Amino acid sequence: MAKIKLVLSPGHQLIFLLVIAFLLNINTLLNQYAVDDAIVLTNNTFVQKGIKGIPDILCNDYFKGLGGLKGNELSGGRYRPMALVVFAIEYQLFGAKPIISHAINLLFFFLLIYLLFRFLRTYLLKEQHPYLAFFTCLLFIAHPIHTEVIANVKSRDELIAFIFIVVSAIAFIKHQQKKSFVHLSIGLLCFFLALLTKESSVVFIAVLPLFLYYFYHQPIRQSLSFSLPLLVVFALYMVIRYLVIGFHFTTSNLILNTPYLFATTSEAFATKVYIILKYILLLLFPHPLTSDYSYNQIPYIAIQSVWFVLSLFIIIVLLVIAIKGFRNKSLVSFCIFFFCFTLFLVLNLVVNIGAPMAERLLFQPSLAFCLVLAYFYLHATKKFLWPANLALTTLLVLYSIKTISRNAEWKNNDSLYLADVVTSPNSLRTNMYAAETYLNQANAEQDGEVKNKLFSKSAYYGQQAVRIYPSDAFCYMNLGSARFGLGEYAQAADCWLKAYQLDTTDQEAIKATAFISNYLLKQGNGWADKGNTTEAIKAYLKSTQLNPLNVDAWYNLGGNYYLAHDTIHANNAWKRVKTLAPDYHLNIKDFY
């Protein structure tokens, strides 16, 4: 029987893991800020106060530093001061420097790998194969699903929360072995800090008994008893949270923050179940990857859909396997329960998290997948050493290539949005931002031919955005700007008018409609000078439609109706002039 010979000491294994983690993610140091980095750093007024902003961070909602606008758009608000405190300290020391931010993310990732390896090898898997912890961590490092957490500065909260959870687990296991008050205190403190980093860390209350039952052979009741102090800490966190931000559960009318806004109850449930299957498939085959799965990238599915039935069947099969392996404490059973517990709170089943799914939300659950994969690989080597090694090597090479290439796509907003609109062609957000990206590039371009091509691309994605969701003023604003850049002024006018109708308080829409109204007024004057009253009337009508207060447009419209022998419409237009500006000088001779 072929066996793997141990050729690396634990210390050498750890060094190897850290070197691989560095090599696969070093290109993130070249990246700029992207996506939600503005929330936590570049546009956060509390963070930009540095250490002086920490009291404001501790006493306010997560989004308050942005003016408090976004916090009310998500059910339940957000109280995550710990991650923002870390960003405030970073800003105090270094300012907003992308290379520093990405380097800090890497350092946190290295620390997590060190703790994970130590935790798995020394505390959780000490009775398992001596290489199981190593291969689990190696797969965890290489898996492309983690690129969002490492390459996106904002997702540092996932790293910090996981670090606190691992330290808390180590401390509780030491407490279980030695009944040490010091270790109990460390475990509770780290759990509390994890909650202050991400609320979803509460699932550790359910995960800790799993560790003790499966790997330390504690009776179920005794394993559960270790969660009692965690419940006390969670209660304390909830009290603090209530005192700081309260408990408000709002229903947002923004589809980008309420993914199931237009779904029926049965459609919402069926889609949420289907998303569990999508998460599993992403772990098995992490391609393509995208930063956005929002409306309408994952269409609502009916409860009688084949996808729902298949998803439910797979979930039931996994749960049956987990339950059957519960009594004999099988590793596969543990991994299934760990995956379910750590994923449950981000499925929108309890509270709206603002997104139907996201790759960063698999950061902790993916550990179970990597552990199972490493377990089956080591089991296969007992009979099929070379095929197993070949399969693992191939997988790691493919993972590594994907990780490196995906990290590069996170370079900045432009590279990310233009890559993700290809992989998420039905997403409202990716089309919206791709349209804006090409629009900005077109406005900055000097070459006329290239400029038109960029405006055309912006118009294409803008049209896709309004097709997906025809009720968003921002989409119409971008589409109108692209149309205007292409010289399609009437279409631009229609888009900007639609934007204004959708949101009459939008200042950009007000400015744009006023601008195009004046532009069409001048265009109408041009037609009138050429004696083409028909085209002049069209231009003036559109001008008044865009800006009903444009007195000159009403006046000239009346004059051209008069020239066209349409005295009824002419008089109506001039009456509007006298209503808007009683002192306005009317003279029919102006039109001869």
HUGIHU-V783128 format. One record per backbone hydrogen bond with DSSP energy under -0.5 kcal/mol. CO is the residue of the C=O (numbers start at 0). NH is the residue of the N-H. If there is no record, write none. Layout:
CO:NH / CO:NH
//
This chain:
4:6 / 8:12 / 9:13 / 10:14 / 11:15 / 12:16 / 13:17 / 14:18 / 15:19 / 16:20 / 17:21 / 18:22 / 19:23 / 20:24 / 21:25 / 24:27 / 25:28 / 26:29 / 27:30 / 32:412 / 33:36 / 34:37 / 35:38 / 35:39 / 36:40 / 36:41 / 37:42 / 40:43 / 42:44 / 43:47 / 45:48 / 46:49 / 48:51 / 49:52 / 50:53 / 52:56 / 53:57 / 54:58 / 56:59 / 60:63 / 62:65 / 62:67 / 63:66 / 64:44 / 67:71 / 69:72 / 70:73 / 73:76 / 77:61 / 79:83 / 80:84 / 81:85 / 82:86 / 83:87 / 84:88 / 85:89 / 86:90 / 87:91 / 88:92 / 89:93 / 89:94 / 90:94 / 94:96 / 95:97 / 96:99 / 96:100 / 97:101 / 98:102 / 99:103 / 100:104 / 101:105 / 102:106 / 103:107 / 104:108 / 105:109 / 106:110 / 107:111 / 108:112 / 109:113 / 110:114 / 111:115 / 112:116 / 113:117 / 114:118 / 115:119 / 116:120 / 117:121 / 117:122 / 118:122 / 118:123 / 119:124 / 124:127 / 128:131 / 130:134 / 131:135 / 132:136 / 133:137 / 134:138 / 135:139 / 136:140 / 137:141 / 138:142 / 142:145 / 143:146 / 145:149 / 146:150 / 147:151 / 150:152 / 151:154 / 152:155 / 153:156 / 154:157 / 154:158 / 155:159 / 156:160 / 157:161 / 158:162 / 159:163 / 160:164 / 161:165 / 162:166 / 163:167 / 164:168 / 165:169 / 166:170 / 167:171 / 168:172 / 169:173 / 170:174 / 171:175 / 172:176 / 173:177 / 174:178 / 178:180 / 179:183 / 180:184 / 181:185 / 182:186 / 183:187 / 184:188 / 185:189 / 186:190 / 187:191 / 188:192 / 189:193 / 190:194 / 191:195 / 192:196 / 193:196 / 193:197 / 195:81 / 197:200 / 198:201 / 199:202 / 200:203 / 201:204 / 202:205 / 202:206 / 203:207 / 204:208 / 205:209 / 206:209 / 206:210 / 207:211 / 208:212 / 209:213 / 210:214 / 210:215 / 211:215 / 211:217 / 212:216 / 218:222 / 219:223 / 220:224 / 221:225 / 222:225 / 223:226 / 224:227 / 226:230 / 227:231 / 228:232 / 229:233 / 230:234 / 231:235 / 232:236 / 233:237 / 234:238 / 235:239 / 236:240 / 237:241 / 238:242 / 239:243 / 240:244 / 240:245 / 241:245 / 245:247 / 247:75 / 247:249 / 249:251 / 252:254 / 253:256 / 253:257 / 257:260 / 259:262 / 263:267 / 264:268 / 265:269 / 266:270 / 266:300 / 267:271 / 268:272 / 269:273 / 270:274 / 271:275 / 272:275 / 272:276 / 273:277 / 274:278 / 275:279 / 276:280 / 277:281 / 278:282 / 279:283 / 280:284 / 284:286 / 293:296 / 294:427 / 294:428 / 296:298 / 301:304 / 304:308 / 305:309 / 306:310 / 307:311 / 308:312 / 309:313 / 310:314 / 311:315 / 312:316 / 313:317 / 314:318 / 315:319 / 316:320 / 317:321 / 318:322 / 319:323 / 320:324 / 322:325 / 322:326 / 324:329 / 325:328 / 329:333 / 330:334 / 331:335 / 332:336 / 333:337 / 334:338 / 335:339 / 336:340 / 337:341 / 338:342 / 339:343 / 340:344 / 342:345 / 343:346 / 343:348 / 357:360 / 358:361 / 359:362 / 361:365 / 363:366 / 364:367 / 364:368 / 365:369 / 366:370 / 367:371 / 368:372 / 369:373 / 370:374 / 371:375 / 372:376 / 373:377 / 374:378 / 375:379 / 376:380 / 378:381 / 379:382 / 379:383 / 381:1 / 383:387 / 384:388 / 385:389 / 386:390 / 387:391 / 388:392 / 389:393 / 390:394 / 391:395 / 392:396 / 393:397 / 394:398 / 395:399 / 396:400 / 397:401 / 398:402 / 399:403 / 400:404 / 401:405 / 402:406 / 403:407 / 404:408 / 405:409 / 406:409 / 407:410 / 410:31 / 411:415 / 412:416 / 413:417 / 414:418 / 415:419 / 416:420 / 418:421 / 418:422 / 419:423 / 421:424 / 423:426 / 426:430 / 427:431 / 428:432 / 429:433 / 430:434 / 431:435 / 432:436 / 433:437 / 434:438 / 435:439 / 436:440 / 437:441 / 438:442 / 439:443 / 440:444 / 441:444 / 446:450 / 447:451 / 448:452 / 449:453 / 450:454 / 451:455 / 452:456 / 453:457 / 454:458 / 455:459 / 456:460 / 457:461 / 458:462 / 459:463 / 460:464 / 461:465 / 462:466 / 463:467 / 464:468 / 468:471 / 470:472 / 471:475 / 472:476 / 473:477 / 474:478 / 475:479 / 476:480 / 477:481 / 478:482 / 479:483 / 480:484 / 481:485 / 482:487 / 483:486 / 486:488 / 487:491 / 488:492 / 489:493 / 490:494 / 491:495 / 492:496 / 493:497 / 494:498 / 495:499 / 496:500 / 497:501 / 498:502 / 502:505 / 504:506 / 505:509 / 506:510 / 507:511 / 508:512 / 509:513 / 510:514 / 511:515 / 512:516 / 513:517 / 514:518 / 515:519 / 516:520 / 517:521 / 518:522 / 519:523 / 520:524 / 521:525 / 522:526 / 523:527 / 524:528 / 525:529 / 526:531 / 527:530 / 530:532 / 531:535 / 532:536 / 533:537 / 534:538 / 535:539 / 536:540 / 537:541 / 538:542 / 539:543 / 540:544 / 541:545 / 542:546 / 546:549 / 548:550 / 549:553 / 550:554 / 551:555 / 552:556 / 553:557 / 554:558 / 555:559 / 556:560 / 557:561 / 558:562 / 559:563 / 560:565 / 561:564 / 564:566 / 565:569 / 566:570 / 567:571 / 568:572 / 569:573 / 570:574 / 571:575 / 572:576 / 573:577 / 574:578 / 575:579 / 576:580 / 580:583 / 583:585 / 586:589 / 587:590 / 588:591
//
